[in-house]
Amino acid sequence: MLRDEIAGLRKLVVDIKASSGAIASVATPAIDDGHEDEPPEALLSPVTTKRKNAKTQTISAMAQRFILNDTNKSADTIKGTKTTLDLFIEAFGDLSVNQVTGTTAGDFHDLLLGLPATHGKSKNRLPIRKAIEAAKEQGLETVSGKTVKNHFSRLSSLWSVLVQREIVAKNPWSQWSFNTTKKTERRCWTDDELTLLTTAQWEHRGISRRTYTGMVNVALYTGLRLGEICNLRGQDIENIQGVACFHVRPHPEDGWSPKSAAGARLVPIHSQLIKAGIMSFLKPEQHFLFPDLPTSSEGVRGAAFGQAFSKLKTKLDLPAEITFHSFRHTVSTKLRNQNASFRELWIDRVLGHEASHRSQGTMNYTSSIDVQNLKSVIEALEFPTFKLDIPET
């Protein structure tokens, strides 16, 4: 009987041990770090994740989200921001915001300062870098420091939001200085200054004095823009209604067109220009009227001439207020100050300006202005102290 009790106790102990092991195995779950199914990004800190995501967050997307979609922003702010974005993206592409550095901001700053003040104000505007090259070539007035400051202010506002949300680390558009003093006002040539050009020594290895004299004469007796003169071809001299004319028009085979629809026009050739020898540039084997003008790396014809003319102007101690584009101002001023019978619309047509009072009737009228009327406008130009003959060679 004692043996039976001992055997029973042993069985009880074994059962208790077995039960304890089972309980332990149930109560002690397998160790789980909780990250088995989570993506790698979940292991990153919030700031690191946001900066990593910035690689796919473009400037246009961020501007749309934080500026353009903000109903509290004024219409002027929205319009201005779009203008700035268009310029930046054209110049550098739609970069992700974390790619924009102080170097990028500096490059944009320099580009903006070289833009002509009229950029974006016509439908047929040049690409940004070609516009800068043309402004340099023609001595055009460029945008003011105040305009550049406005562009930077818009981008800085966007970046302030991005910094606040820890999407980017810093704002490269802040703490820039801008020259907001008034720009030099361009003016017309005086008779004495024009006389200096007739005796000046033209010095350029690639561009002849013959081309220099031809281009200055054309500028003074037509008011054509430098780019229009540089791109004149032999076929652009036409006889219309018995009047020799320059036909300013697009020629896509050369990748050039006038700056606006009004720029395509007929300009009668002044009798004094013919007397000076401009027709001697017409040669059957030549494509361009002035063949020795090189084309810049940006595809702008005549950039080298513009730079050489600026050097000549400096050498003659002529003031900054006059440039090659001042020939056009001179022509416009002389014509508008004439006590003549021709109409303002005819002057606009000769110069390639949009009509001062645009209407459908005006547009139809200007497109059909008689060439003889345009000739009367051109022949009204007189420069008694200016005589710059074109050499034969």
VEXTI-203401 format. One record per residue (C-alpha): residue number from 1; residue in one letter; x, y, z. Coordinates in steps of 0.001 Angstrom, whole numbers. Layout:
BEGIN
i aa px py pz
NUM A X Y Z
...
***
This chain:
BEGIN
i aa px py pz
1 M 0 0 0
2 L 2870 2350 788
3 R 4380 1488 -2561
4 D 1170 2468 -4305
5 E 1153 5864 -2561
6 I 4812 6506 -3528
7 A 4080 5602 -7164
8 G 1105 7937 -7155
9 L 3201 10806 -5796
10 R 5882 10234 -8475
11 K 3234 10351 -11249
12 L 1826 13569 -9762
13 V 5280 15213 -9810
14 V 5811 14188 -13439
15 D 2404 15582 -14431
16 I 3103 18854 -12612
17 K 6464 19247 -14426
18 A 4858 18502 -17761
19 S 2126 21044 -17100
20 S 4669 23697 -16045
21 G 6618 23248 -19297
22 A 3503 23613 -21418
23 I 2445 26775 -19566
24 A 5917 28241 -19954
25 S 5908 27549 -23657
26 V 2539 29295 -24079
27 A 3359 32248 -21807
28 T 6678 33008 -23486
29 P 5966 34123 -27075
30 A 8653 34287 -29729
31 I 10564 37573 -29720
32 D 9245 39899 -32459
33 D 11052 43211 -33255
34 G 7875 44608 -34784
35 H 9626 45586 -38069
36 E 9296 42409 -40084
37 D 6690 43775 -42530
38 E 7564 47491 -42393
39 P 9413 49213 -45261
40 P 12988 50542 -44705
41 E 11720 54143 -44618
42 A 9874 53400 -41344
43 L 13226 52938 -39636
44 L 14346 56481 -40582
45 S 13786 59562 -38485
46 P 10965 61901 -39616
47 V 13452 64589 -40744
48 T 15546 62090 -42731
49 T 12437 60718 -44407
50 K 11238 64197 -45411
51 R 14601 65111 -46894
52 K 14754 61796 -48730
53 N 11316 62458 -50214
54 A 12462 65903 -51359
55 K 14374 64201 -54175
56 T 11051 63587 -55896
57 Q 9474 66929 -54929
58 T 9931 69347 -57823
59 I 9813 73114 -57631
60 S 6622 73251 -59676
61 A 4914 70652 -57449
62 M 5909 72449 -54242
63 A 4843 75841 -55625
64 Q 1518 74394 -56689
65 R 945 72891 -53249
66 F 2018 75771 -51018
67 I 1560 78933 -53132
68 L -643 78484 -56185
69 N -3281 76409 -54384
70 D -3432 78821 -51439
71 T -6752 80651 -51716
72 N -5449 83357 -49383
73 K -2829 84443 -51930
74 S -3689 87450 -54090
75 A -4076 87217 -57851
76 D -922 89351 -58250
77 T 1079 86954 -56066
78 I -139 83960 -58073
79 K 627 85653 -61394
80 G 4060 86856 -60252
81 T 4985 83436 -58871
82 K 4022 81769 -62149
83 T 6189 84235 -64082
84 T 9180 83568 -61828
85 L 8691 79793 -61993
86 D 8462 79872 -65791
87 L 11764 81759 -66014
88 F 13543 79483 -63545
89 I 12298 76236 -65091
90 E 13171 77426 -68594
91 A 16704 78206 -67433
92 F 17429 75209 -65182
93 G 14597 72711 -65586
94 D 12040 71598 -63019
95 L 14590 70630 -60351
96 S 13721 68852 -57140
97 V 13829 71406 -54341
98 N 16804 69870 -52538
99 Q 18924 70305 -55687
100 V 18633 74093 -55524
101 T 21694 75589 -53832
102 G 23192 79012 -53335
103 T 25137 78446 -56557
104 T 21882 77859 -58432
105 A 20407 81032 -56953
106 G 23513 82995 -57968
107 D 23357 81701 -61541
108 F 19685 82689 -61747
109 H 20546 86130 -60345
110 D 23139 86687 -63087
111 L 20818 85445 -65828
112 L 18017 87765 -64744
113 L 20290 90814 -64756
114 G 21113 90118 -68415
115 L 17502 89833 -69604
116 P 16140 92675 -71752
117 A 13527 94740 -69946
118 T 10981 93881 -72647
119 H 11380 90093 -72272
120 G 8046 88331 -72017
121 K 6045 91324 -73250
122 S 5583 89966 -76777
123 K 4160 86673 -77996
124 N 7218 85713 -80061
125 R 9745 86041 -77273
126 L 13205 84530 -77553
127 P 14374 81701 -75280
128 I 15947 83151 -72150
129 R 19602 82627 -73102
130 K 19099 83875 -76663
131 A 17297 86927 -75282
132 I 20282 87685 -73032
133 E 22683 87331 -75963
134 A 20520 89627 -78082
135 A 20349 92231 -75298
136 K 24129 92214 -75002
137 E 24535 92396 -78771
138 Q 22099 95258 -79253
139 G 22874 97185 -76068
140 L 19277 96869 -74931
141 E 18072 98048 -71555
142 T 18011 95098 -69149
143 V 15748 94327 -66197
144 S 16215 96397 -63065
145 G 17599 95252 -59738
146 K 14118 95768 -58329
147 T 12693 93208 -60781
148 V 15373 90672 -59849
149 K 14616 91323 -56175
150 N 10928 90569 -56805
151 H 11760 87232 -58438
152 F 13976 86262 -55498
153 S 11336 87355 -52988
154 R 8775 85006 -54556
155 L 11124 82040 -54448
156 S 12216 82912 -50911
157 S 8582 82851 -49767
158 L 8192 79329 -51121
159 W 11440 78145 -49546
160 S 10483 79589 -46168
161 V 7545 77177 -46134
162 L 9767 74289 -47214
163 V 12279 75013 -44429
164 Q 9498 75318 -41859
165 R 8167 71903 -42868
166 E 11698 70442 -42884
167 I 11413 69507 -46564
168 V 14693 71347 -47225
169 A 17424 72373 -44826
170 K 17899 76045 -45773
171 N 16670 78897 -47946
172 P 19171 79805 -50721
173 W 17028 82753 -51877
174 S 17329 84866 -48729
175 Q 19933 87462 -47716
176 W 20810 88620 -51230
177 S 21604 92262 -52006
178 F 20175 94063 -55033
179 N 21071 97305 -56762
180 T 17743 99107 -56883
181 T 19114 102472 -58037
182 K 17608 103908 -61203
183 K 19101 102591 -64435
184 T 20828 104762 -67021
185 E 18271 106342 -69333
186 R 18986 105705 -73018
187 R 18857 108689 -75353
188 C 19252 109703 -78987
189 W 22491 110508 -80795
190 T 23404 114172 -81162
191 D 24735 115509 -84474
192 D 28212 115943 -82961
193 E 28258 112357 -81712
194 L 27208 111071 -85132
195 T 30044 113047 -86705
196 L 32504 111204 -84448
197 L 31370 107911 -85965
198 T 32238 109070 -89486
199 T 35922 109577 -88637
200 A 36344 106741 -86122
201 Q 38877 103977 -86763
202 W 37012 100683 -86834
203 E 39194 97862 -85492
204 H 38055 94264 -85759
205 R 39891 91331 -87335
206 G 36821 89480 -88544
207 I 34362 92281 -89312
208 S 35375 94753 -92015
209 R 35065 98523 -91975
210 R 32859 98082 -95023
211 T 30357 96130 -92903
212 Y 30648 98698 -90087
213 T 29804 101615 -92396
214 G 26982 99680 -94052
215 M 25333 98731 -90776
216 V 25588 102199 -89230
217 N 24061 103746 -92354
218 V 21194 101249 -92383
219 A 20525 101811 -88674
220 L 20419 105593 -89023
221 Y 18266 105735 -92148
222 T 15769 102974 -91306
223 G 15521 102568 -87514
224 L 15915 98792 -87904
225 R 16971 96855 -84824
226 L 20507 95463 -84757
227 G 19231 91881 -85003
228 E 17102 92815 -88024
229 I 20072 94411 -89790
230 C 22387 91491 -89043
231 N 19888 89026 -90524
232 L 19140 90905 -93753
233 R 19618 88693 -96819
234 G 20099 89659 -100448
235 Q 16603 88389 -101200
236 D 15211 90771 -98578
237 I 15834 93742 -100871
238 E 12756 93975 -103090
239 N 11207 96441 -105496
240 I 7650 97126 -104336
241 Q 5493 99579 -106319
242 G 8676 100976 -107846
243 V 10277 101519 -104413
244 A 13374 99644 -103226
245 C 12574 98176 -99799
246 F 14047 96045 -97055
247 H 11604 93209 -96424
248 V 11952 92244 -92758
249 R 10380 88798 -92378
250 P 10927 85397 -90771
251 H 13381 83008 -92383
252 P 13028 79729 -90487
253 E 15837 78074 -92446
254 D 18203 80359 -90496
255 G 16248 80020 -87248
256 W 15388 83726 -87147
257 S 12209 85802 -87059
258 P 11282 89380 -86059
259 K 10566 89923 -82360
260 S 6826 90388 -82935
261 A 4175 90102 -85622
262 A 4428 93867 -86204
263 G 8173 93423 -86803
264 A 7511 91761 -90165
265 R 7291 94749 -92503
266 L 8497 96636 -95564
267 V 10911 99513 -94968
268 P 11705 101718 -97990
269 I 15423 102274 -98576
270 H 16340 105948 -98084
271 S 17818 107714 -101136
272 Q 20810 108755 -99028
273 L 21407 105109 -98135
274 I 21444 104173 -101827
275 K 23782 107096 -102526
276 A 26149 105886 -99777
277 G 26485 102544 -101616
278 I 24271 100055 -99756
279 M 23331 98249 -102998
280 S 26967 97234 -103471
281 F 26397 94570 -100808
282 L 24013 92744 -103169
283 K 25996 89834 -104608
284 P 24513 86658 -106106
285 E 26824 84292 -104227
286 Q 26025 85838 -100820
287 H 23226 84643 -98558
288 F 23414 87464 -95998
289 L 23805 91114 -96912
290 F 26659 91384 -94378
291 P 28397 87997 -94758
292 D 31326 88554 -92394
293 L 29150 88736 -89268
294 P 29730 85584 -87184
295 T 27026 83698 -85304
296 S 27530 83265 -81555
297 S 27460 79935 -79716
298 E 23888 80822 -78694
299 G 22874 81109 -82346
300 V 22654 84923 -82335
301 R 24022 86575 -85444
302 G 25888 89827 -84887
303 A 26846 89464 -81207
304 A 30499 90125 -82080
305 F 29545 93322 -83917
306 G 27557 94556 -80935
307 Q 30525 94015 -78629
308 A 32953 95663 -81058
309 F 30659 98670 -81456
310 S 30483 99054 -77667
311 K 34297 99080 -77514
312 L 34438 101717 -80250
313 K 31929 103849 -78351
314 T 34067 103637 -75207
315 K 37196 104512 -77186
316 L 35443 107640 -78485
317 D 34481 108621 -74909
318 L 30800 108461 -75782
319 P 28473 108257 -72769
320 A 26676 105140 -71531
321 E 23334 106751 -72392
322 I 23845 106023 -76086
323 T 24139 102558 -77620
324 F 23618 101010 -81038
325 H 19918 100831 -80187
326 S 20014 104635 -79855
327 F 19944 104841 -83673
328 R 16400 103477 -83459
329 H 15490 106015 -80750
330 T 16958 108777 -82919
331 V 14874 107774 -85947
332 S 11692 107464 -83888
333 T 12200 110852 -82211
334 K 13003 112671 -85461
335 L 9977 111240 -87237
336 R 7564 112007 -84410
337 N 8854 115581 -84153
338 Q 8347 116271 -87865
339 N 5833 118899 -88954
340 A 4819 116656 -91806
341 S 1589 115338 -93231
342 F 2251 111665 -92594
343 R 354 109833 -89900
344 E 1526 108279 -86628
345 L 361 104897 -87910
346 W 2807 105107 -90798
347 I 5688 105710 -88380
348 D 4631 102705 -86298
349 R 4568 100614 -89461
350 V 8065 101674 -90522
351 L 9488 100951 -87064
352 G 7622 97682 -86564
353 H 5745 98954 -83519
354 E 2315 97780 -82526
355 A -151 100526 -83441
356 S -653 102957 -80550
357 H -4442 102504 -80677
358 R -5062 98902 -81632
359 S -8384 97924 -83140
360 Q -9481 95643 -85952
361 G -9834 98649 -88214
362 T -6361 99869 -87312
363 M -4832 96444 -87961
364 N -6472 96179 -91382
365 Y -5371 99703 -92228
366 T -1721 99244 -91247
367 S -1443 96021 -93234
368 S -2459 97849 -96409
369 I -536 101127 -96032
370 D 788 102182 -99427
371 V 4561 101849 -99823
372 Q 4700 105382 -101229
373 N 3373 106626 -97885
374 L 6067 104687 -96050
375 K 8669 106159 -98399
376 S 7539 109678 -97498
377 V 8151 108809 -93843
378 I 11657 107462 -94488
379 E 12690 110354 -96751
380 A 11804 112800 -93963
381 L 14940 111648 -92125
382 E 17792 114127 -92532
383 F 21231 114135 -90906
384 P 23120 117047 -92481
385 T 26355 116564 -90503
386 F 26528 112799 -91088
387 K 28375 111461 -94127
388 L 29728 107925 -93923
389 D 30405 106491 -97379
390 I 30662 102745 -97777
391 P 34076 101672 -99141
392 E 34136 99354 -102152
393 T 36331 96791 -100380
***
